[in-house]
């Protein structure tokens, strides 16, 4: 066992774990976060996605030792002071979730997309989201929510100028 220091959603945590423990297990079991979910366990479905250094990362295959000291953002870290992030609000407005299992990965992947490209085309959205699977097939609503969030975020940016 080793003490690993993780910075999750702006808070620093020291956990005593085997360094090869998947980050997902620490987030859920040790820190009690419910956003990232265990899906396939192979890093292929996206349910376990977190954001590290501006990248959408599969936490089920990322050992804790590989992310020591890095800023990790989970679904719980998107909103601020009780206010939903525009992507979260767009998800609600477009009624995206059905079973909800993939929503963590969908929302965090969309955030990374919009951080890099604030006005993506439909094709760019489909390409960026293609690795995050949805069993309920709500891909069209996901695309609409991303476009809505992009609009909300651009209006927010203009309002702050």
N, C-alpha and C positions, 0 to 999 in steps of 0.2 A: 504494500500500500504506500501511496505517496500523497502529500498534500498538493493539490492542484488549485491554483487561483484562477477563477473565472470572473469576468466582468459581464454580467447579464442585465440587459435593460438598465444600464447605468449604475448598477449596484455590484459591489465586489463580494465574491463568495469564496471561501476556502473550503474545499471538500477533501476528505481523506478517501481516496479511491485507487484502484489499480489504474495506472496510466493508460492502459489499453481499453478502459471502459468507454463505450460509445457515449458521446456527448448527450444524445437523446435520453439515455437512462439517467444521467445526472440531472438534466433539466426536469424530467418528470418525477423521478423517484426521490431525489435529494432536495431539489428546489421547489417541488410542488407545482410546476407550471403545467398547464393543460393544453396550451396551443399546439406545440409540436406533438405529433402522434406517431405511434408505431404502425407502419403500413406493411410494406414488404420486407423490411429489414435488409434490403440489398441496395438501397439508395436509388431505386428506379421509379418509385411512384410519386415521391415528393411530399407525402403527408408529414414528414419529419423536418421539413425545411426551416432553417433559421438564416439570418443574414449575418455574415462575418466579412468585414472589410469591403462592404458594398456588393458582396456576392451572395447569391442564393446557394446555400450549402445544405447537403443532406446530413443531418445530425446522427442518423442511425449508423452510418459507416465512418464517422469522423471520431477518432480517439480523443479523449479529453486532453491528453498530452500535446496534441497538435494545435490546440486552441488556447493554451494557457496564456492569460494576459490579454487576449484579443477581445475587442468589444463584440458581444453577441446580442443580437436583437431577435426577440421572439414576438409572436403575435401580441402578447400582453404588453410589449414595449412600444407599440405603434402609437396608441392614443396618448394624449398628454392632459393631465389635470382633469380627467373625467370626460374629455372631449374626444370623440372618435377621430381617427385619421381619415382624410377624405376618401381613401380607398375603402376603408371599413364602412363608411357611410354610403358610398356608392354601391357596395355589396348589398346593403339593406335596401336601398332605394330600388335597385334592379331585381330584388328578391332572388338573388343567386342561389343561396344554399337550399339543398333538398335534404340529403342525409347529413351534410355538413362535414363529413369525415375529411375531405380533401381541402377544405377551405383554408386551413392554416397555410398549406403549401401554395395554394392559388394566390392568396392575398400577399404573402411575402415575395413570391416570384413577381407578381404585378408591381409591387413597390420597387423592386430592383429595376424592372423594366422602365418604369416612369422616372426613376431617379436618373437613368441614363438617357432616356428618350422621352421628354415630356409631351410629345405629340406623335405617338406611333400610329402608323397606318394599320388597317385591319390585318394585312399580311405580316407585318412586324409583330403584332400582338399574337397572332396564331403561332408564329415561329418561336417567340420567347416563351410562350406558355406550353409548347408542345411536350415538354418533358414532365409536366405535372398532370397526373391522371385524375379523372373524375368518373366515378362509376355511374353517376346519375346522368351523365352526358349534358351538363349545363354549360357547355362551352360557349354557346351563343350568348347566354346571359353574362358569363364571365367577360366576354369581349365587350359587351355593352357597358358593364360596370367599369371596366378599365377606361373606356372612352369617357364615361361620365366623370370618373375620378381625375382624368387628365384635364378636363374642362374645369372642374372645381379647383384643382391645384393651380391652373394657369390664372384663374380669376383671383385667387388668393395671393399669388405672386404679384400681379398687377396692382392689387389693393395695397400692398406693402411698399410699393415704389414711390 
